[in-house]
Amino acid sequence: MRKKARWFSLYRRLVGLFTSRPRFVYLGEKVSEPSVILSNHEAAAGPLTWERYFDMPKRFWAAHEMTEGVRSVFRYLAYYYFPDKKHFNKAISKFFAFFASPFVSLYYRGLKPIATFRDALGFVRTIRESRRALDEGESVILFPEDSSKGYSDRLKSIHSGFAVFCERMLRRGRDLNVVLTYFSRKKRTVLIDRPFKYSELRRRFGGAAGIAEAARRRINQLADIAESA
């Protein structure tokens, strides 16, 4: 397990001032071994909450642009995140990106996430780093929501990369637990489903696309439970 730098421990406490501790509610047994954990994004609130308050060792998947320095973070925020996901106009997007990018870049530098890529060769790197994290006793947390057109309370589509990764691990003899969760910012609650073995999901739902769609539906069911509690 990777140790976080001392400066990052202080920095994350400052970031924690902008979030409040949620309730972690388990519908089954607690996560007790390195697993693949899926959550809705809830904009920046989801990742910040999981990083700050989920006490088990963990690594996150994150867009590679967020791991490659201030200039890369600025471009990602200014030309993709703020205009496409938050629906800000171009001028406002650049304004916010200019001020936010140094702080965001520093946060990701200390976080040391697993970079994700859109090409096949890059995805091999993601798989290799994810496997190393699991071997070191860390869970891998993903936010697979397709947020190219913005975030939604109910997931409309999710990416299937997590299933591709689990399939690769199964072929290597490791049947991973997949844990589906939902974070309600309004209720300050993280609802955590029972772990499913990847082989069980594969048997019930077929390939990566079918597993992703089943996961999307279940996460939305968790959202209904969380919001009605």
N, C-alpha and C positions, 0 to 999 in steps of 0.2 A: 504494500500500500504506500502510495506517495505521501510524503509529509508536506503540508502546506507551509510556505514561508511565514515567518513571524509577522512581517509587515502585512501580509494578506489577512491574517487573523484579526488584526486591528481594523483593516479596511472593510472587511465583511461585517464587522460590528457596526461601523458607520452606515453601511448599506442597510443593515438590519433596522436602523431607526425608521426606515421608510416602509417596513413591513411589520406585521404583527404575527405572533405565534398562532398557528392554526391548531385545530384538533385533528389528530390522525386517528381515523375510525376504521378498524379492520372488520371486514365481513367474514373472514376466516382466520387462519393462523397468520402470525406476523411473518414478515420477510426475515428469514433466518440464515440465508445463504446467498452468495452472489447470484443475482438474477437480472433479467432484462425487465425494466420497469417502464411502462408507457403512461404518459400523462397528457392531458390537454395543456395548451400553452398559457391561456389567459394573459395574452400579451407578455410583458416582462415579469408579471407577478408570479407566474408559475415557476419558472426556473429559479428566481430569487428565493421563493419560499422553500422549494425543495433543497436548495443549496444551504440555506441558513438553518433550517429546522429539522431536516431528516438526518438523524444521528448516525446512521450506518455509513460505512465507507462507500464512496460512490464516485463515478465519473460521468460526465455528460457528453452527449453528442451535440456538436455545435457547428454551424456553417464555417467553413475554413476561413472565410473572409474576416471573421471575428477574431481569429487567432494570429493574424499576420501583421500586426502593428497598427499604428494610429491612422496612417493614410488609407489602408485597406478598410479599417472600421469606418472611417469617414465616408468612403465611397459606398459602402454597404448601407449605412444609415441614410445617407443623403439621396441615393438613387434607387434604393430598393425598399428598405424597411419603412421609413417614414411615408414615402408617397404611395407605396403599394399596400402595405399592411395597416398603416394608420390613416391613410387617405389624406395626408397633408399636401398642400400645393408645393410646387418645386422650391419656391423661395423660403417658405417656412421649414421645409425639410432640410435644406442646406443650413439654415440658421441653427436649428436644433442640433444637427449633426456636428456642426463646428464646435459647439460648446460641450456636447456629450461625448464625442469620440475619444478625447484623452482619458476620461474617467472610465468609459466602457472598456477601452483597450487595456487599461491598467487592471481592471477587474478580471478580464479574461486571461491576462498574463498570470495572475495569481491562481485563477481557477484551474488552469491547465486542462481544458476540455479535450475530448477526442474530436479532431477535425473531420468533417464530412465533406465529400466532394461529389460533383455531378457526373464525373466520368468514371469508367470502369476501373482504370488503374488507381485512381484516387480512392475508390471504394475498397479496393484491396488493402490499402493503407489503413483505412478506417477499421476494417475487420481485424487486421493484425493487432492494432492498438487496443481494440475492444477485448480481444482474446487475452492480451497481456493483463488488462485491468481485472478481468475475471480471475485469472490465475493468481493475481495478487490479493484476492479477497474482496474486490470492489464490485458492487452492482453497477450496471450501465443504465442510465436514465435517459430516455428519449422523449421528444415532443414531436410525434410524427404527423401532427395536423398539417394538412395542406393549407397554408395561410397565405398563399400567393395573392389572394384577393382580400385579405384581412382575416381577423379572428372572429370566431363565432362561439356562442354559448353551447351550441350543439354541433359536433363535428360533422361536416358535410363530406369530407374525404380525408384519408390519411395515407401517407406513403408506406410502402411495404418493405422498406429496407431492413427493418428489424426482423422480419420473417426470413429474408434472404440470409441475414447474419446467423439466425438460429439454425437454419438449414445447414449452413457451412459447419457450424459447431456440432450438429447432430452427426454429420458425416465423419467428424473426427472422434465420435464416440461420447459426446457430451450433450445430454438432453437437458436443456436449460429450462428453468422456471420462467414463465412470462407472467408478469403481474400488471393488471390493468387498474388504473386509478383515475379519479376525477378530483380536481381542485376547484372548489367554489370560493371565489374571493368574497362574494357577498356574505356567505355563511361562515367564512374563515374555517373551512373544513376540507380535509383531504380524505376522500373515501377510497379505501384500498380493498380490492377484490381478493378472493383466495387465489393462490398461485395456480397456474395451469402449466403442465408440462408441454413443451413445444410439440412433442410427438402426439399428444392428445389433440392439440389444435390441428395438427397436420392430418390426423386421421379423420377428424370431423369436418374440416373445411377445405381440405385439398391444398392447393398451392398458395404462393405468397399473396396473390390478389384476394383469394377467398378468406384467408386468415386475417388480412388487413381489414376487409369489410366486416367480418365478424367482430373484430376488436373494436372497430368504430361503433358498431351498434351497441356493444356492451358498455363502452365508455359513456355513450349517451344515456343508457339505462342508469348507470351510476349517477349521471348528472341529475336525472329525474329524482332519484332517491335522495341525493344530497340537498337538492333545492326544496324538497317537500318535508324534510326533517325539521 
